[in-house]
Amino acid sequence: SQSMGIKTIGVMRSWDNFWRGLDVKVDFLAVWGPVNKLEAKKLWFYDDDHIEEIGPTPMDRYFLKDTIWSKEFFLNHFNFQNGKPIITIATLGNLTDYYDETYLVDFIIDSINAGKISNDTQLIVRLHPTTILAYFLKYSQIENVVLSYVDKYIPTLGWTMNNEDVDIMA
């Protein structure tokens, strides 16, 4: 379309897209906020008049009335026990080849086993879509550990969350 003189616009799906690289360079960008606008200018050489701040549209669903679960629903979904501590870890994604993000999970599990963290602690490991799932499968057999990840890949769109996935993340 650009080769035909048709102007193109791109919408930032995630705050970290500029650091991971753009697949195409569009004529106009819709970004989340001032930090992304600055990144678009410094990293991708966009002019101010080609960037519009529109907020984090992928997060719009977070603010709907029924998106946030009750504590009871949350605990049931993850098969967790009420009154026991919960730690959530969110990974960054595969930043380089063979990037291993398991060290923090190992540290927490080792701390639980050593008694430095309560032994009834429940752990949610929220994997970034580019995190290598195979590295984390060893934790799926551990009681009180839940791997939470998006498993929907759409060619040309990449990893894509549906409404249920967004609700779980919220």
C-alpha positions as CSV (number, residue, x, y, z in Angstrom):
1,S,0.0,0.0,0.0
2,Q,2.9,2.4,0.7
3,S,4.3,1.7,-2.7
4,M,1.0,2.8,-4.2
5,G,1.0,6.1,-2.3
6,I,-1.5,5.0,0.3
7,K,-0.8,6.3,3.8
8,T,-0.5,3.7,6.5
9,I,-1.1,3.8,10.3
10,G,0.1,1.4,12.9
11,V,-1.2,1.0,16.5
12,M,1.2,-0.1,19.2
13,R,0.0,-3.4,20.7
14,S,2.4,-3.4,23.6
15,W,4.6,-0.9,25.4
16,D,7.8,-2.8,24.5
17,N,7.3,-3.0,20.7
18,F,9.8,-0.4,19.9
19,W,12.6,-2.2,21.8
20,R,11.7,-5.5,20.2
21,G,11.7,-3.9,16.7
22,L,9.0,-3.0,14.2
23,D,8.1,-5.4,11.4
24,V,7.1,-2.5,9.1
25,K,7.6,1.2,9.2
26,V,4.2,2.9,8.8
27,D,3.5,6.5,7.9
28,F,1.7,7.3,11.1
29,L,1.9,5.8,14.6
30,A,-0.7,5.6,17.4
31,V,1.2,5.1,20.6
32,W,0.3,4.5,24.3
33,G,1.8,7.7,25.8
34,P,4.7,10.1,26.0
35,V,7.4,7.5,26.6
36,N,6.4,5.6,23.5
37,K,6.3,8.8,21.5
38,L,9.8,9.6,22.6
39,E,11.0,6.1,21.7
40,A,9.3,6.4,18.2
41,K,11.2,9.6,17.6
42,K,14.6,8.5,19.0
43,L,14.6,4.8,17.9
44,W,12.6,4.9,14.7
45,F,13.1,8.6,13.6
46,Y,9.4,9.5,13.4
47,D,8.4,13.2,13.4
48,D,6.0,14.6,16.0
49,D,3.3,15.2,13.5
50,H,3.3,11.5,12.5
51,I,2.7,10.2,16.1
52,E,-0.5,10.4,18.1
53,E,-0.8,9.4,21.7
54,I,-4.0,7.4,22.2
55,G,-3.5,5.5,25.4
56,P,-3.0,1.7,25.9
57,T,-6.0,0.5,23.9
58,P,-5.1,-3.2,24.4
59,M,-5.8,-2.5,28.1
60,D,-9.3,-1.0,27.5
61,R,-11.0,-4.3,28.6
62,Y,-9.3,-4.0,32.0
63,F,-11.6,-1.1,32.8
64,L,-14.9,-2.9,32.0
65,K,-17.2,-3.5,35.0
66,D,-17.1,-7.3,34.8
67,T,-13.4,-7.9,33.8
68,I,-11.9,-8.0,37.3
69,W,-12.7,-11.3,39.0
70,S,-13.8,-11.7,42.6
71,K,-11.1,-13.2,44.9
72,E,-13.1,-16.4,45.1
73,F,-13.3,-16.8,41.3
74,F,-9.6,-16.0,41.0
75,L,-8.6,-18.6,43.6
76,N,-10.9,-21.3,42.0
77,H,-9.5,-20.5,38.5
78,F,-5.9,-21.2,39.6
79,N,-6.9,-23.9,42.1
80,F,-5.3,-21.8,44.9
81,Q,-6.2,-21.8,48.6
82,N,-7.6,-18.8,50.3
83,G,-5.4,-17.3,53.1
84,K,-2.1,-18.6,51.6
85,P,0.4,-16.2,50.1
86,I,0.5,-15.7,46.3
87,I,3.6,-14.5,44.4
88,T,3.2,-13.5,40.8
89,I,6.2,-13.4,38.5
90,A,6.0,-11.9,35.0
91,T,8.7,-12.7,32.5
92,L,10.2,-10.2,30.0
93,G,10.3,-12.5,27.0
94,N,13.1,-14.0,24.9
95,L,15.3,-10.9,24.6
96,T,18.2,-12.8,23.1
97,D,18.8,-16.3,21.8
98,Y,18.6,-18.9,24.5
99,Y,17.7,-16.2,27.1
100,D,16.9,-18.1,30.3
101,E,14.4,-16.4,32.6
102,T,14.0,-19.3,35.0
103,Y,16.5,-18.1,37.5
104,L,14.0,-16.0,39.5
105,V,11.5,-18.9,39.7
106,D,14.4,-21.2,40.8
107,F,15.3,-18.6,43.5
108,I,11.8,-18.3,44.8
109,I,11.3,-22.1,44.9
110,D,14.7,-22.6,46.6
111,S,13.7,-19.9,49.1
112,I,10.4,-21.7,49.8
113,N,12.2,-25.0,50.2
114,A,14.8,-23.5,52.5
115,G,12.0,-21.9,54.7
116,K,12.9,-18.3,53.8
117,I,9.5,-17.9,52.2
118,S,6.4,-19.6,53.7
119,N,6.1,-23.2,52.4
120,D,2.5,-22.8,51.5
121,T,3.2,-19.9,49.1
122,Q,1.4,-20.2,45.8
123,L,3.2,-19.0,42.7
124,I,1.8,-17.8,39.3
125,V,4.4,-17.5,36.6
126,R,3.0,-15.2,33.9
127,L,5.0,-15.9,30.7
128,H,5.5,-13.2,28.1
129,P,4.4,-14.4,24.6
130,T,8.0,-14.6,23.5
131,T,9.3,-16.4,26.5
132,I,10.4,-20.0,25.7
133,L,7.7,-22.2,27.3
134,A,9.9,-25.3,27.2
135,Y,12.2,-23.6,29.8
136,F,9.3,-23.4,32.3
137,L,7.5,-26.7,31.8
138,K,9.6,-28.3,34.6
139,Y,7.6,-26.1,37.0
140,S,4.2,-27.3,35.8
141,Q,4.5,-30.5,38.0
142,I,5.2,-28.6,41.2
143,E,2.3,-28.2,43.6
144,N,1.2,-24.5,44.1
145,V,2.9,-23.4,40.9
146,V,0.8,-22.3,37.9
147,L,2.1,-21.3,34.5
148,S,0.0,-18.6,32.9
149,Y,0.6,-17.9,29.2
150,V,-1.0,-17.0,25.9
151,D,-1.2,-20.0,23.5
152,K,-2.9,-18.3,20.5
153,Y,-0.7,-17.4,17.6
154,I,-2.1,-15.8,14.5
155,P,0.2,-15.5,11.5
156,T,1.0,-11.8,10.7
157,L,-0.5,-10.7,14.1
158,G,1.8,-12.8,16.3
159,W,0.7,-13.8,19.8
160,T,-2.8,-12.6,20.3
161,M,-5.0,-12.6,23.4
162,N,-8.7,-13.1,23.3
163,N,-11.1,-11.6,25.9
164,E,-10.6,-14.6,28.3
165,D,-6.8,-14.2,28.1
166,V,-7.1,-10.4,28.9
167,D,-9.5,-11.2,31.8
168,I,-6.9,-13.7,33.3
169,M,-4.2,-11.2,33.0
170,A,-6.3,-8.4,34.6
